[in-house]
Amino acid sequence: MAGTRTIGQGPARRLYALDAVRISAALFVVLYHYVGLSRAWELDSTEHLFPALEPLALYGWLGVEIFFIVSGFVICMSAWGRTVGEFATSRVSRLFPAYWAGIAFTALVLLVLPEVWRMGGWTDMLVNITMFQGGLRVPNLDHTYWTLFEELKFYALFALVIRAGVTYRNCIVFIGLWTAAGVVAPATDFPLLHFFAIPQYSPYFIAGVAFYLMRRFRPSGLLWGIVGCQFLLAQNYIRGRMATNLGSELGDRLPIWPAQLIIAIGFLVMAAIALGWLDRIQWSRLSTIGAITYPLYIIHMAAGITLIHHFRDKMPAHALVGTVTAAMLVVSWLIHRFVERPVSRRLRSAMRSGMEDIRRNTPVQTSPPRSTPPSTVPAQRRDRVVEPDLTRR
């Protein structure tokens, strides 16, 4: 993911540990879809096919929660010092090229093998290209796309911070306001508040932002309190997420503690990254592995489950899951190498040109000069908040 470099003394260093977390979360979701779900196998349960893997795979959907923590961390990091236009350019050029390639790949598989899902109408697919189908209640071509709309809502909210200026203080204000909205929204009948509060997932985004503040500045009681509060708030929605992903009967029957443990591990790993404990991880291959995480997430579900369904009687179950996973990884690398990288560059260049046109053709409004009140403190010192650089320690 763009922006996985951290500030410190000397040149910026890539946080390879973030790449490791992202690919681990993605493969956990893949495990859930290929092993935990029985739809591809046309069975009531996959327990007898994967007696050792199935109990873990049933909790694989929690990879999404880990993704959201990473997203909060990375977005706060990548937005620092940028304008709203630069932030929008970065996000659009990062998300859409691989997403468009994923739509084309998934549509092709579903057209050739309409066994598990049918593609639906062309109008729905065209709306999917915008990534806004979640707001229009248009079906997703691939069910994994729902998380992208939640990400877009987070980006829209954080753009307000960027507009005000990304500072320690403004991030804390943002955290406080969004936490309050997430607590109040479920008790109100105000749909717009609930839409943007995202109470089920905001604790993970917020925790990610707090972890980055620890990384950029230093840990503090306030930041640890924020992280602890978000962890506790997230507990309220775990049972509901289990019912959504596993069905109400199985979701109520399975113990909740493994989900709580997995989320706790995700928080602890991100805390270790924030504190610099994992900076020793410097395996350069992780940058490539991390780069294919997003394409893998986009393409693996509908296409992968369809392929498993098609070949389920022709290969042993474990070999089939391994083969399809490997195929999805290869396709993800091809999308990254031959679509995402070149198209992202061109899209970024086009958007920068457009932003420059906006600036060039927007008149600059100048305020009338005001008299400076007498003071012994220079005006620029009074008006500017100077935050200490605590990253050099």
N, C-alpha and C positions, 0 to 999 in steps of 0.2 A: 504494500500500500504506500502511496506517496506520502512523504512526510515522516517516515520512520527514522529520522535522524535527530539526534539530541544535541543540545548546546552544552559546551563545556570549554575547557581550556584547549586552545589549538583548533584544528579542523573539526568540523562536525562529524560525529561518529554515528554509524547506523546501529539501531537497536535490534540486533539480530534475534534477541529473545522474543521480541514482538512477533517476528516472522514465525518463530517456533510455536508461539501461542496460537496464532491465526491458523496455521496449517493443522495443528492438533484439533482445534475447534471444528474446522471444516471436515476433517476425517471422522470426527465424532458424529457430526450430523449425517455424513454419508453412511456410517455404520447403522444409525437409526433407520434411515430410509431403506437400506438394502437388507438388513438383518432383522431389525425390530418390527418393521411393518410386514404384514403377511400378504398384502395385496398382490405383489409381484409373483408370489408362489401359489396363489389361489388356495390358501390354507387358512384355517381359523387361527393358527398360531405357528410360529417358526421354532418353537421350543425343541422339537425333536430333530430339526435340521441343524440347529446351532445351540446345543445344550450349554456350552460354555460361554458363548458370546451373547446369546439372547438376553440374559438378565441385565448385562451392561448396556446393550444396544437400546433397550427400552427407555433409557435415560439420555440417549444421544441428542435429543432435541435441545438439551441444555447448552449445546455448542453455540446456539443463537444468543443466549444470555451472555456468554463469554465474549462473543463478537461485539456486543453492544458496549461492554466495558472497554474493550480495545478501541472501539470507535470514539468513545468519549475522550480517551487519552490522546489519540492521534489527531482528532479534529481540533482539540484545544492547542496541541503542539503546532499543527500546520497552519492554524489561523493567526498565530502570534505575529504581529507586525504587518499583517496584510490588510488591504482594503476589502470591502464587500465584493467589488468587482473581481479582484484577484482571487478571493476565496471561491466565488461562483465559477470562475474559469477553471480553477484547480479541480473542483468537485465534478463539474460536468465533463471535463476532458478525461477524468479518471474513471467515472462510472459508466458512461454511455457506450463507448466503443465496444467493450467486452460484452456489455448487456445486449447490444444489437446483434452481435455475433452469436450470443447465446440463444436469442430468440430465433434466429435463422436456423441454427443447429437443431434446436428442440422441435421447431415446426417441421423440419425435414424428417426427423425420426418419427414424429407422430403421424405425418402423412404416409410414410412408407409402412409403418407398423401401427395401425390404429387399434391396438389390442386392449390396452389398459385405459387410455384416455383418447378421446377424439379432440382434434385441434379446436373445434368450435368455429364460429363465424370469422370471416376475414376482417370484419369491422372490429371485433374484439382484439384481434391480433394487432391491427393498426393502432388502436388505442394503447395497447401494451407497449408499443414503441416509445411512447412518451414517458413511461414509468409513473404516470399519474392515475392509472386505472383504479388504484385503491380508493381514491377520493370520489371516483365516479361509479363505484360499485360494479365495475366491469370485471369479469372473471380473469384471474391471472392465467397466462399460458402455462406457466409452471408455478406450482404452489409455493416455491421458495421465494418468489418475488415479493410476497407480502412484507418481508423484512425491509426491503428497499424503500418502501413508502414510509415506514417508521423512521428510517435513516433520514429521508428527505425532510420529515417534520423536525427532526433534531437539527439538521442543517439550517432550516428556516429560523428556528429559535436562536441558534447560536449566531446567526448573521446579525441579530440585534445587538449582541455583545460586540461583534466586530465593528458595527456602525458606531457604537459608543466608544470603542477603543478596547482592545483586549489587554486588560491589566489584571493584576491579582485581585484588586478590589472589585472590579466589574464582574469577574468570574464568580466571586463569592456572592455578590448580589444576585446574579443569575441563578446560582445554585439554590439560594434561599427562596427566590420567587418560584422557581420550577418545583421545588420540593413542596412548597405550600399549595401550589396548584394541583399537584398529584394527590395530596391529602384531601383537598376540598372537593375536587371534581367528582369522585364517586357518590358524594352525598348531595349533589346538585342536579338540576334538570337543565343545565346549560350545555348543549351539545358541543359548542365550539370550544369551551373550556376543556371538556373531556377529550376532544379531538387532539388538542395540542399538549395537554398535560401528560398523555400517554402513561397513566399511573402504573400499568403493568411492567413497563420497560424503562421508565425514566430513572429509577434507582441505579440501573447499570450504567447508563450514559453519565449520570451525575458522578458516580463513583470514579469513572474513568477520568473525568475532568479534574476531580480532586487528586487523583493519583498523579496526574501530570503536574499539578501545582506543587506537589511534593517534590517531583523530579526537578522542576525548573528552579524552585526556591529552596525550601527545606521542609521536612515534616514538622507539623505542629499539632498541638492538642485540638485546635479547631478543625484541621483537615482530617485527623484521625476520627474526630467526632462525626464529621460529615460522612466519611466512609462507613463507620459503624452504623449510623442512622440509616443509610441507604441499604445496607445489608439486612437490617431488621425489617425495613419497609418491604423489601423484596419477598420476604417470607410469606407475606399475606397472599401472594398470587401463585405460589408454587403448586398448590393442590389444584387450582383452576387450570393452570398450564398442563398439568398431568392429565386432567380430564379432556382438555382440548386435543392433546396429541395422542392419547392412548384410548380415548373413549371413556365415558363416565364410569362404566362398570370396572374396567381394568384399572383406570386411574384412581378409583376409590379403594381398590383392593391392594394395590402395590404400596409398600412403605414409602413414606415421604423422606425419610432421613438420607437415603442415597442422593436424592436431588439436592438436599440442603448441603451435604458434604461436598458434592461437585461444585456447587456455587461457591462454597467457602474456599475450596482449592483455587478456583479462578480468582477470587479476591486476593488470596495470599500470594499467588504468582504475580499478579499485577502490582502488589505491594513490594515484592522483591525487585521488580523492574524499576519501580519508582525510587526505591532506596539505592539502586545501583548494584545490588547484590548479584545480578545476572549479567553485568557488563563484560564479564570474562568470556561469555559466549561470543566467539568471533568467527564462526564457520561461514565463509563467504557464500557457500552453496545455499544457505538459508535465504539469501536475498532472492534467488531465483524461485525457490520453493514458495516463499511468501508471495511472490508476484503472481503465481498461478492460483493462489487461494481463491481470489474473487471469481475468475472464470470457472473454477471447479464448482464453487457454490452455485453459480448461475445455471450450469448445464447438467448437474449430476442427477437431479431427482426424476423428472418425467422421462428423460431419455434413458437414464440408467435403469429405472424400474421397468420400462418397456423392454429393454434388451434382456434383462433377467427373466421377465415373463416369457419372452420369445424362445429363449434357450434353456429354460428351466428343466426340461426333460432330456436335454442333450449333453449336459455336463454335471459333474458332482457339485453340490451346492457351494461348498467352500471355494472350489476352483472357479466357479462362475462369478461369485462375488469378487474374488481377487482379480479376475480377468476384466470384468466390467469396470472396477475401480481403476485399474491400470489404464484402460482405454480412456476413461474420463480424464485422467491426469495427462495423458498424451494430447488429447484434444484441447485441454485447458492450456497446455504449453503452446500449442499451435496458434490458438486464439491470441494468447499474450504476445507471441513473437511476431505474427504476421498480420494481426488486426489491431490489437490494443495499442501496441507501441507506435506504429506509423500513423494510425488514425488519431490517436490522442495528440500527437504532435501537431497535426494539421488542424484539428479542432481547437486546440489551445491557441494556435496562431490566429485562427479566424476570430475566436472570441476576444483575444487581446486587441485585435484590430477594431472589432465592434465597440469595445469599451473605450478605446482611444477616440473613436468617432463621437461617442456620447460626451466625453470630456471636452473635445474640441468644439462641439456645437452647443454646449451648455454655457450660457452666459454666467460669468462670475459676479456674484452680487457683493459689492463692497459696502461695509457698514460705515456710516459717517464717523469721523474721528471723535473720540470722547476724551474729555479732560481726565488726566490721571490724578486720582486723589493723593494728597501728600502722604508719604509713608517713608519710613527709614529702610523698608525692605523693597528691593527691586521688584517691579511688577511681574516679570517673567518667573521669579521664584515663588511669588504668591500664587500664581495661576496654574502652575504646572506641578503635578504630583510626581515626585521622583521616587521610584521604587528601587530599593537596593538590589543589586545583582548578587544573589546568594548562590548562584550555580557554581561559582569559582571557589570551591572549598576543598 
